Amino acid sequence: MSNPESDCEINNFILFFKMKSLLKKYECVAMGGTFDILHIGHIELLKKSFQIGKFVIIGLSSDNLVKERLKKKIKNPYEVRKQNLVKIIDMEVGSNLYEVTKLEDVFGPLMFSEKVDCMVASTETSHKGEQVNMVRRRMGLPTIDIVSVELKLAQDGLPISSSRIRANEIDQMGNTIKNKK
């Protein structure tokens, strides 16, 4: 025999998740980056992507792309960066509706995927969305929406970045690190 009160709670729970899914505007959101040392700015980008998308594709720059094309210095190899990304998504977002893909070029699946309908990027990199849409138009694909997330500023008013964290200027939350002399 079923308990009407318990059944009602279960039905409300199911209804809540169906409504939450209906509120998501995009079927598939794409975002990408190096994600070397994860910080609060990365978390904001991830949260926005999962907030507006039913499914999220995260392009993670390969070691070769980072070193050869982007000319960046990084602390962590691809596999470590991927593991850290998966951990932070689990801790901060709690969703498993995503895929991490290895980026061997700057745009990855955004350039040719028909299922991607939105790109989430920081205000610093959102201009790349226009380049993506230009190429998509030439390929006969629909353009995608670009959602910009404001850069998170550190305590000193400058943007939080992995390179600033590597240089021991700030920590992952944006607090300035006092130099010991």
C-alpha positions as CSV (number, residue, x, y, z in Angstrom):
1,M,0.0,0.0,0.0
2,S,1.4,3.4,-0.9
3,N,1.7,6.3,1.4
4,P,-0.2,9.3,-0.2
5,E,2.1,11.8,1.6
6,S,5.2,10.1,0.4
7,D,3.8,9.8,-3.2
8,C,3.1,13.5,-3.1
9,E,6.6,14.4,-2.1
10,I,8.1,12.2,-4.8
11,N,5.8,13.7,-7.4
12,N,6.7,17.3,-6.3
13,F,10.4,16.3,-6.5
14,I,10.0,15.0,-10.1
15,L,8.0,18.1,-11.0
16,F,10.7,20.3,-9.6
17,F,13.4,18.7,-11.8
18,K,11.2,18.8,-14.9
19,M,10.5,22.5,-14.3
20,K,14.2,23.1,-13.7
21,S,15.0,21.5,-17.0
22,L,12.4,23.5,-18.9
23,L,13.9,26.7,-17.6
24,K,17.2,25.9,-19.3
25,K,17.3,27.9,-22.5
26,Y,19.8,25.9,-24.5
27,E,20.0,22.3,-25.5
28,C,23.8,22.3,-25.7
29,V,26.2,24.9,-24.4
30,A,29.9,24.9,-25.3
31,M,32.7,26.5,-23.4
32,G,36.5,25.9,-23.4
33,G,39.8,26.8,-21.9
34,T,43.1,25.6,-20.6
35,F,41.9,25.2,-17.0
36,D,45.4,24.9,-15.6
37,I,44.9,26.2,-12.1
38,L,41.2,26.3,-11.4
39,H,40.0,29.4,-9.8
40,I,36.7,31.2,-8.9
41,G,36.5,32.7,-12.4
42,H,36.4,29.2,-13.9
43,I,33.8,28.2,-11.4
44,E,31.6,31.1,-12.5
45,L,31.9,30.1,-16.2
46,L,31.0,26.5,-15.4
47,K,28.1,27.5,-13.2
48,K,26.7,29.8,-15.9
49,S,27.1,27.1,-18.5
50,F,25.2,24.5,-16.5
51,Q,22.6,27.0,-15.4
52,I,21.5,27.8,-19.0
53,G,22.2,24.5,-20.8
54,K,20.7,21.1,-20.6
55,F,24.0,19.6,-21.7
56,V,27.5,21.2,-21.6
57,I,30.5,20.5,-23.8
58,I,33.8,21.6,-22.3
59,G,36.7,21.9,-24.6
60,L,39.9,21.4,-22.7
61,S,43.1,22.5,-24.5
62,S,45.5,19.7,-25.3
63,D,49.1,20.1,-24.1
64,N,50.2,20.5,-27.7
65,L,47.7,23.3,-28.3
66,V,48.7,25.2,-25.2
67,K,52.4,25.0,-25.8
68,E,52.7,25.2,-29.6
69,R,49.7,27.4,-30.7
70,L,48.8,29.4,-27.7
71,K,52.4,29.7,-26.4
72,K,51.2,29.4,-22.8
73,K,53.2,28.0,-19.9
74,I,51.2,25.6,-17.8
75,K,51.7,23.8,-14.5
76,N,49.6,20.7,-15.1
77,P,49.4,18.2,-18.1
78,Y,46.2,17.5,-19.8
79,E,45.1,14.5,-17.7
80,V,45.7,16.3,-14.4
81,R,43.7,19.3,-15.7
82,K,40.9,17.1,-16.9
83,Q,40.8,15.3,-13.5
84,N,40.7,18.6,-11.6
85,L,38.0,19.9,-13.9
86,V,35.8,16.8,-13.3
87,K,36.3,17.2,-9.5
88,I,35.4,20.9,-9.5
89,I,32.2,20.2,-11.6
90,D,31.3,17.5,-9.2
91,M,31.9,19.7,-6.1
92,E,30.5,23.0,-7.4
93,V,27.9,22.1,-9.9
94,G,26.9,18.5,-9.2
95,S,25.8,17.6,-12.7
96,N,26.9,14.7,-14.9
97,L,25.3,16.2,-18.0
98,Y,28.5,17.2,-19.7
99,E,31.4,16.0,-21.8
100,V,35.0,17.1,-21.7
101,T,36.6,17.0,-25.1
102,K,40.2,17.5,-26.0
103,L,40.8,20.7,-28.0
104,E,43.5,20.3,-30.7
105,D,42.5,23.6,-32.3
106,V,41.1,26.8,-30.8
107,F,37.4,26.2,-31.4
108,G,36.8,22.5,-31.2
109,P,33.2,21.2,-31.7
110,L,31.8,24.7,-31.8
111,M,32.9,25.2,-35.3
112,F,30.9,22.3,-36.9
113,S,28.5,20.8,-34.4
114,E,24.8,21.2,-35.2
115,K,23.8,20.4,-31.6
116,V,25.7,23.3,-30.0
117,D,23.4,26.3,-29.7
118,C,25.3,28.5,-27.3
119,M,28.8,29.4,-26.3
120,V,29.7,30.7,-22.8
121,A,32.9,32.7,-22.4
122,S,34.4,35.4,-20.3
123,T,34.1,39.0,-21.4
124,E,37.8,38.7,-22.3
125,T,37.3,35.9,-24.8
126,S,33.6,36.3,-25.9
127,H,34.8,38.1,-29.1
128,K,35.8,34.6,-30.4
129,G,32.1,33.8,-30.6
130,E,31.8,36.2,-33.6
131,Q,34.6,34.3,-35.3
132,V,32.8,31.1,-34.7
133,N,29.6,32.4,-36.1
134,M,31.3,33.8,-39.2
135,V,32.7,30.3,-40.0
136,R,29.4,28.6,-39.1
137,R,27.6,30.9,-41.6
138,R,30.1,30.0,-44.3
139,M,29.5,26.3,-43.6
140,G,25.7,26.7,-43.7
141,L,25.2,26.1,-40.0
142,P,23.0,28.1,-37.8
143,T,24.8,30.8,-35.7
144,I,25.0,30.3,-31.9
145,D,24.2,32.6,-29.1
146,I,27.2,34.0,-27.1
147,V,26.8,34.5,-23.4
148,S,29.4,36.6,-21.7
149,V,30.4,36.2,-18.0
150,E,32.1,39.1,-16.4
151,L,35.7,38.5,-15.4
152,K,36.1,37.9,-11.6
153,L,38.4,40.5,-10.1
154,A,41.0,39.9,-7.5
155,Q,41.3,41.8,-4.3
156,D,43.6,44.2,-6.1
157,G,41.0,45.0,-8.8
158,L,42.8,43.1,-11.6
159,P,41.3,40.0,-13.2
160,I,41.9,36.6,-11.6
161,S,43.9,34.3,-13.9
162,S,45.9,31.1,-13.7
163,S,49.0,33.0,-14.7
164,R,48.6,35.4,-11.8
165,I,48.2,32.5,-9.5
166,R,51.3,30.7,-10.9
167,A,53.2,34.0,-10.3
168,N,52.1,34.0,-6.7
169,E,50.4,37.4,-7.0
170,I,47.0,36.0,-5.9
171,D,45.3,32.8,-4.7
172,Q,42.5,30.9,-6.4
173,M,39.9,33.1,-4.7
174,G,41.6,36.3,-5.8
175,N,43.2,37.3,-2.5
176,T,46.5,39.1,-3.0
177,I,49.5,37.2,-1.6
178,K,51.8,39.3,0.5
179,N,55.4,39.1,-0.8
180,K,57.8,38.0,1.9
181,K,61.0,40.0,1.8
